[in-house]
Amino acid sequence: MKSVRKQLPRWLVALPIAMLISAGVQAETVARYGISMADIPLTTGQPDRGAGAYQFTGHTLYDPLVAWEANIGTRPGKLVPGLASAWKVDPKDNKKWLFTLRKGVKFHDGSELKADAVVWNLDKVLADKSPQFDAKQSAQVRSRIPSIASYRVVDEYTVEITTKDVDALFPYQLPWFLISSPAQWEKLGRDWSKLASQPSGTGPFKLDKLVPRERAELVKNVAYWDKTRMAKTDRIILMPIPDAMTRANALLNGQVDIIETPPPDVLPQLKSSGFKLVQNVTPHVWPYHFSTLPGSPWTDIRVRKAANLAIDRDAIVKLLNGLATPAKGQLDKTSPWFGKPSFKIGYDVKAAKALMAQAGYSPAKPLKAKVIIAQGGTGQMLSLPMNEFIQQSLAEVGIQLEFEVVELENLYLHWRNGAKAEMNAGKGISAINLGYVTADPFYAITRFVDSRYIAPNGVNWGGYNNPKVDGAIDTIRKNFDTKIQDKLLAEIHETMVDDALMLWVVHDVNPHAMSPKVQEFVQAQHWFQDLTTIRMK
Amino acid sequence: MLTYILKRLLYALPIALSVTVVSFMLVYLAPGDPLNAIAPADAPADVIEALKSAYGLDRPVPVQYALWLWRAVQGDLGTSIASGRAVVTEVFGAVGNTLLLAGIASGLGVLVGCVLGALAGYKHGSGIDRAATALSVVGVSIPHYWLGLVLTIIFSTWLGWFPAMGAGPGGSADWSWDWDHMRYLVLPAVTLSVIPMGIITRTVRALVADMLEQEFVVALRARGLSGMAVFRHVAKNTAPTVLAVAGLQVGYLMGGSILVETVFAWPGTGFLLNTAIFQRDIPLLQGTLLVLCMFFVVLNLLVDISQPLIDPRMGRG
């Protein structure tokens, strides 16, 4: 009894300390995220593996000068200040943009972000003679920031970027360009491959561990400069699981807490087992991009319109177990650039047949066309079943499709070279089926309709050439009022739809499945997602 | 015997050289563009041309081959276009994981195959024979990919006994030989072992059944030798063929299974090849193929050398 009394004061002191330590230990919240990629995207600054990779090793570890608002799901996001607290175009010379940097922002290695670091990063991807030039990072971002002509430090916290032409849409290019630490690169012996495992950005997460093809562990950056975007989870473990069924099994088994793109067939099981499905409007479209060059069977607008009216999109959505929305154009109807097209895309076989009859075709005397498609892959959804569905639907109105099925990587090659190239026109290919990201004005609209981007100069694959549209694009580039930009972009989109430039089928909804342990995840209407919004129980 | 070994070594050299040619050239036969590994799909032509030049892909293919071979014989397989990491590090990291998986799967496949085959051969025409034969037919016929998914659904999703994917709770880098880690091996190893098990069962069954009909076995029995003593003679006579078949099967497994490793997200050579193929990461693809083909060459060489040790008549031939 005596010994108990003697020990009591010790216990009274020790217990609260032990509880505090225990609370500290338990405090770390971990989210294990099964991603659909086969490897962790590049961690040096500019992620590879497309737009979807920016959410994993891009906007987690790094920040851009101008960011995309990705922590809101109820409306389309917009451009917001990133490392630049403000930006403006020079009223005397509209090619010059001035970016004012935030003060006191530090890289993960403790060095401070200043104007020279921004210029150093621009050299990293644009100046191939600079010591820090990295061909891999350059390849990822160079085509995404095509307007930049030159740049310079104005003062410690101001950078001037000059564009090749007046380009009011230039800020939309900047969320793609991420800033890494020059000090860390120097510290690691100017070696990008070493920096890959010890990266240093200014982002809301730091990289704690990287095992290629297996995992990347991101830990919360408690000193992050943007207190409104502090990570709600202490550690996020990214695990590449390329096979969709394996991802679903890993979720059901409890090995991961969140997965992207669950297979449609497993949705009922996931839902009945208490897993949540999160999806949202996503800037993506699954179309047939027509060649409008002479000799193409799609040069007749009546045929293009008939194709758009022959597809029961609701049935395709059903085929995908709800993981899509019917397309009414290049963009979702909620987009500020959708406009009011006069051609209403829907399912009307009678009208489609009438248009085909006017063009001189019928199911008995069909129009023949060859389409190049991928057997599957990122952004292609359920490629083969969907294409077969379209093949049958178009046959009903008098369009007989033949498919050239290739791997997605090969499809990209056919895409880059354009409809006119021998590999396409020479083989009778007159349309291409490729899922398109439609995140900003360039990605959604201008790259497909500007005659200056006719392939191989860009991805105006089918050779669309409309002087009126070119003129509207020029006006947008010279107009710095976003309301006018939106209005003109909507007008261009109306023209695209009215011209039935493509056969638009469905929009992806970028589905995520997650265990009940995930309390919160805001899914933005974008391919850029903000992992700081993940909150675990 | 020494002459035999030297001859086999000499035969291996032109095979190895041919392997380098095939490894290098095969990837050029596939359609697609290696720059897809690094450039966004919509990269303009000037960016693509600049990259081709930066990576030496604008040079004639024979020149690229000669440079690659020269570096390869010095142990440098180049750098992955996609990740920027050294191919040697990438391949040997993956080979370690595949060896782990293939070693367990091979052991399981060979052991179960030999036992089932011997039983079926000894009990020729019996229920055991029919059951073993049926099992071996199922083993060689069943698609790996499908079996992996079914096993995962049953033992991982429904029963929760084993993990569905991965190479340990902390990844392969933290591997250790305890149950927490080894349970990650169970499903992929069982899936991989099914084909060698089926093939070896059939081979051993046929050999044992045939051997038991041989005159020397009748003579052994006539001398009054026990069942176990007869079995030892039968086993010794069937061993060279079983060894050759098992060697090939082990070689296949060492090469990694693209499908099984992808289904279980096992970070081995199959998973690596899958990534390299879809990204058209030519240096990684060439390096991985070369190392895997060399595995086959070396394994066959070892089988060739070990066969005369078991049956000296082969060395004399």
Interface residues (C-beta under 8 A of the other chain):
Chain A: A38 D39 L42 T44 D48 G50 D128 A135 K136 A139 Q140 R142 S143 R144 P146 W192 S193 A196 V211 P212 R213 E214 R215 M239 P240 I241 P242 D243 M245 T246 N249 A250 L252 N253 G254 Q255 G377 V406 E407 L408 E409 N410 Y412 L413 W415 R416 R447 P456 N457 G458 V459
Chain B: P31 G32 D33 L35 N36 A37 I38 A39 P40 A41 D42 A43 P44 A45 V47 I48 A50 L51 A54 Y55 A82 S83 G84 R85 E90 G93 L149 T152 I153 S156 T157 G160 P163 A164 M165 G166 A167 G171 S172 A173 T262 V263 F264 A265 P267 F271 L272 N274 T275 F278 Q279 R280
